[in-house]
Structure formats: structure tokens, C-alpha cells
């Protein structure tokens, strides 16, 4: 299966967003990082990458159900 160029651009943007969110988390603001992810997911609801990142942060907080 060949990668579509637009898909590659979207993945790069997702990684950039994740970098910003991880910076927030590294500063100790895990809830802020999750809030940012929630906003990004509203904009890009089909981004599995963003959902996975949000799940990782919730797990770090011990919020397995979330």
C-alpha cells in the first residue's frame, strides 16, 4: 500500500502537536496536555495518533478507565 502525500503531511503535523503537548507534560502539566489533546481531537477526530497519545497521558495519571 502506497502512502498518500497528504497523509504524510498530516502525520508530520500530528507529531508537531504531540511535541508541543509533551513539552507541556514535561513541565508537569499532564492535565493541560490532555486538555490540549482533547482540543486537537475535536479538530482532527480521525487522528488515531492523537487518541493514542491521550490514552498514554491518561495511563501515566493512573486514569485507566479514561
N, CA, C and O atoms as a DFTB+ gen file, in Angstrom:
264 C
 N C O
     1  1       0.845      -1.184       0.000
     2  2       0.000       0.000       0.000
     3  2       0.885       1.240       0.000
     4  3       1.797       1.361       0.818
     5  1       0.616       2.142      -0.902
     6  2       1.423       3.340      -1.045
     7  2       0.907       4.447      -0.129
     8  3      -0.302       4.607       0.042
     9  1       1.825       5.206       0.455
    10  2       1.431       6.324       1.298
    11  2       1.001       7.503       0.441
    12  3       1.674       7.856      -0.527
    13  1      -0.097       8.095       0.794
    14  2      -0.570       9.286       0.109
    15  2       0.178      10.491       0.673
    16  3       0.338      10.591       1.889
    17  1       0.643      11.418      -0.186
    18  2       1.401      12.580       0.310
    19  2       0.654      13.387       1.375
    20  3       1.268      13.846       2.337
    21  1      -0.664      13.568       1.217
    22  2      -1.424      14.326       2.208
    23  2      -1.408      13.633       3.565
    24  3      -1.381      14.299       4.600
    25  1      -1.422      12.317       3.569
    26  2      -1.371      11.563       4.827
    27  2      -0.049      11.810       5.535
    28  3      -0.026      11.953       6.757
    29  1       1.047      11.864       4.797
    30  2       2.347      12.134       5.401
    31  2       2.392      13.521       6.034
    32  3       2.971      13.700       7.105
    33  1       1.791      14.484       5.383
    34  2       1.736      15.836       5.950
    35  2       0.945      15.808       7.253
    36  3       1.356      16.437       8.228
    37  1      -0.163      15.105       7.293
    38  2      -0.989      15.024       8.495
    39  2      -0.212      14.372       9.633
    40  3      -0.294      14.828      10.774
    41  1       0.544      13.308       9.342
    42  2       1.334      12.653      10.380
    43  2       2.404      13.591      10.917
    44  3       2.665      13.602      12.120
    45  1       3.027      14.380      10.044
    46  2       4.032      15.339      10.500
    47  2       3.400      16.380      11.409
    48  3       3.989      16.751      12.424
    49  1       2.217      16.853      11.062
    50  2       1.520      17.826      11.898
    51  2       1.166      17.205      13.238
    52  3       1.342      17.835      14.280
    53  1       0.664      15.966      13.220
    54  2       0.339      15.282      14.470
    55  2       1.566      15.171      15.365
    56  3       1.471      15.382      16.574
    57  1       2.702      14.848      14.793
    58  2       3.927      14.745      15.587
    59  2       4.328      16.093      16.162
    60  3       4.800      16.168      17.296
    61  1       4.144      17.158      15.393
    62  2       4.445      18.504      15.887
    63  2       3.529      18.855      17.059
    64  3       3.980      19.401      18.066
    65  1       2.260      18.543      16.921
    66  2       1.310      18.784      18.008
    67  2       1.714      17.984      19.236
    68  3       1.697      18.500      20.353
    69  1       2.076      16.719      19.029
    70  2       2.479      15.872      20.139
    71  2       3.718      16.426      20.824
    72  3       3.820      16.374      22.050
    73  1       4.661      16.955      20.053
    74  2       5.850      17.558      20.655
    75  2       5.463      18.704      21.582
    76  3       6.004      18.825      22.681
    77  1       4.536      19.537      21.146
    78  2       4.074      20.647      21.992
    79  2       3.387      20.131      23.253
    80  3       3.557      20.686      24.338
    81  1       2.626      19.086      23.097
    82  2       1.905      18.528      24.240
    83  2       2.880      17.885      25.224
    84  3       2.713      18.009      26.437
    85  1       3.900      17.197      24.699
    86  2       4.902      16.597      25.585
    87  2       5.695      17.668      26.329
    88  3       6.093      17.456      27.475
    89  1       5.926      18.803      25.699
    90  2       6.593      19.908      26.394
    91  2       5.760      20.345      27.583
    92  3       6.294      20.600      28.663
    93  1       4.457      20.432      27.389
    94  2       3.543      20.779      28.475
    95  2       3.660      19.743      29.592
    96  3       3.757      20.097      30.767
    97  1       3.651      18.478      29.225
    98  2       3.728      17.405      30.213
    99  2       5.059      17.407      30.948
   100  3       5.102      17.173      32.156
   101  1       6.149      17.671      30.226
   102  2       7.463      17.712      30.862
   103  2       7.557      18.828      31.888
   104  3       8.355      18.752      32.823
   105  1       6.747      19.863      31.718
   106  2       6.694      20.950      32.690
   107  2       5.758      20.627      33.848
   108  3       5.498      21.474      34.701
   109  1       5.250      19.381      33.870
   110  2       4.424      18.924      34.982
   111  2       2.944      19.149      34.817
   112  3       2.177      18.913      35.750
   113  1       2.521      19.599      33.658
   114  2       1.109      19.904      33.433
   115  2       0.463      18.805      32.590
   116  3       0.137      19.024      31.423
   117  1       0.276      17.612      33.186
   118  2      -0.319      16.488      32.472
   119  2      -1.769      16.794      32.105
   120  3      -2.201      16.490      30.993
   121  1      -2.513      17.382      33.014
   122  2      -3.907      17.732      32.711
   123  2      -3.982      18.737      31.572
   124  3      -4.870      18.652      30.723
   125  1      -3.059      19.685      31.551
   126  2      -3.011      20.644      30.448
   127  2      -2.718      19.960      29.125
   128  3      -3.289      20.315      28.094
   129  1      -1.827      18.979      29.156
   130  2      -1.514      18.224      27.945
   131  2      -2.749      17.482      27.446
   132  3      -3.022      17.460      26.246
   133  1      -3.490      16.880      28.360
   134  2      -4.709      16.165      27.979
   135  2      -5.743      17.140      27.421
   136  3      -6.416      16.837      26.435
   137  1      -5.870      18.300      28.044
   138  2      -6.799      19.314      27.525
   139  2      -6.423      19.721      26.103
   140  3      -7.296      19.863      25.247
   141  1      -5.136      19.909      25.851
   142  2      -4.678      20.258      24.503
   143  2      -5.011      19.146      23.518
   144  3      -5.454      19.408      22.400
   145  1      -4.796      17.916      23.933
   146  2      -5.121      16.783      23.068
   147  2      -6.611      16.736      22.774
   148  3      -7.013      16.479      21.639
   149  1      -7.426      16.982      23.781
   150  2      -8.872      16.983      23.568
   151  2      -9.265      18.018      22.512
   152  3     -10.110      17.747      21.658
   153  1      -8.654      19.199      22.570
   154  2      -8.937      20.239      21.580
   155  2      -8.503      19.804      20.188
   156  3      -9.226      20.015      19.214
   157  1      -7.332      19.200      20.093
   158  2      -6.838      18.740      18.795
   159  2      -7.713      17.626      18.236
   160  3      -7.929      17.554      17.027
   161  1      -8.214      16.766      19.099
   162  2      -9.078      15.673      18.652
   163  2     -10.401      16.219      18.115
   164  3     -10.969      15.652      17.181
   165  1     -10.891      17.307      18.692
   166  2     -12.098      17.938      18.156
   167  2     -11.853      18.435      16.734
   168  3     -12.747      18.368      15.891
   169  1     -10.646      18.933      16.464
   170  2     -10.297      19.442      15.138
   171  2     -10.035      18.292      14.168
   172  3     -10.446      18.340      13.008
   173  1      -9.349      17.263      14.653
   174  2      -8.964      16.119      13.827
   175  2      -9.497      14.819      14.438
   176  3      -8.711      14.027      14.957
   177  1     -10.802      14.584      14.389
   178  2     -11.379      13.413      15.067
   179  2     -10.954      12.068      14.482
   180  3     -11.173      11.034      15.115
   181  1     -10.360      12.054      13.307
   182  2      -9.932      10.796      12.685
   183  2      -8.472      10.463      12.954
   184  3      -7.948       9.504      12.387
   185  1      -7.806      11.235      13.806
   186  2      -6.385      11.030      14.057
   187  2      -6.171      10.017      15.178
   188  3      -6.253      10.351      16.360
   189  1      -5.899       8.786      14.790
   190  2      -5.640       7.734      15.778
   191  2      -4.429       8.076      16.626
   192  3      -4.376       7.717      17.803
   193  1      -3.468       8.755      16.052
   194  2      -2.252       9.144      16.770
   195  2      -2.597      10.008      17.984
   196  3      -2.052       9.800      19.068
   197  1      -3.497      10.970      17.807
   198  2      -3.880      11.844      18.918
   199  2      -4.614      11.077      20.010
   200  3      -4.387      11.319      21.196
   201  1      -5.494      10.152      19.622
   202  2      -6.194       9.332      20.612
   203  2      -5.204       8.478      21.404
   204  3      -5.334       8.328      22.619
   205  1      -4.224       7.928      20.711
   206  2      -3.225       7.088      21.386
   207  2      -2.394       7.918      22.356
   208  3      -2.099       7.465      23.462
   209  1      -2.017       9.117      21.956
   210  2      -1.254       9.989      22.849
   211  2      -2.074      10.345      24.083
   212  3      -1.558      10.331      25.201
   213  1      -3.343      10.662      23.883
   214  2      -4.202      10.993      25.030
   215  2      -4.307       9.797      25.971
   216  3      -4.261       9.966      27.190
   217  1      -4.446       8.603      25.425
   218  2      -4.510       7.394      26.253
   219  2      -3.215       7.206      27.043
   220  3      -3.253       6.816      28.210
   221  1      -2.081       7.480      26.420
   222  2      -0.794       7.369      27.126
   223  2      -0.727       8.318      28.322
   224  3      -0.279       7.930      29.401
   225  1      -1.168       9.544      28.133
   226  2      -1.144      10.501      29.244
   227  2      -2.110      10.101      30.350
   228  3      -1.783      10.213      31.532
   229  1      -3.283       9.640      29.978
   230  2      -4.246       9.207      31.000
   231  2      -3.697       8.022      31.793
   232  3      -3.893       7.934      33.005
   233  1      -3.012       7.119      31.107
   234  2      -2.401       5.979      31.787
   235  2      -1.329       6.459      32.763
   236  3      -1.228       5.941      33.875
   237  1      -0.536       7.438      32.359
   238  2       0.503       7.982      33.251
   239  2      -0.096       8.570      34.517
   240  3       0.540       8.571      35.572
   241  1      -1.331       9.074      34.408
   242  2      -2.019       9.644      35.571
   243  2      -2.709       8.565      36.398
   244  3      -3.211       8.848      37.485
   245  1      -2.739       7.334      35.896
   246  2      -3.443       6.279      36.603
   247  2      -4.910       6.211      36.248
   248  3      -5.672       5.491      36.893
   249  1      -5.320       6.955      35.226
   250  2      -6.710       7.001      34.795
   251  2      -6.912       5.960      33.696
   252  3      -7.064       6.307      32.525
   253  1      -6.913       4.692      34.076
   254  2      -7.020       3.612      33.099
   255  2      -8.389       3.640      32.420
   256  3      -8.474       3.429      31.210
   257  1      -9.442       3.890      33.158
   258  2     -10.778       3.938      32.573
   259  2     -10.888       5.057      31.544
   260  3     -11.527       4.885      30.506
   261  1     -10.271       6.197      31.825
   262  2     -10.315       7.341      30.915
   263  2      -9.583       7.057      29.654
   264  3      -9.519       7.913      28.772
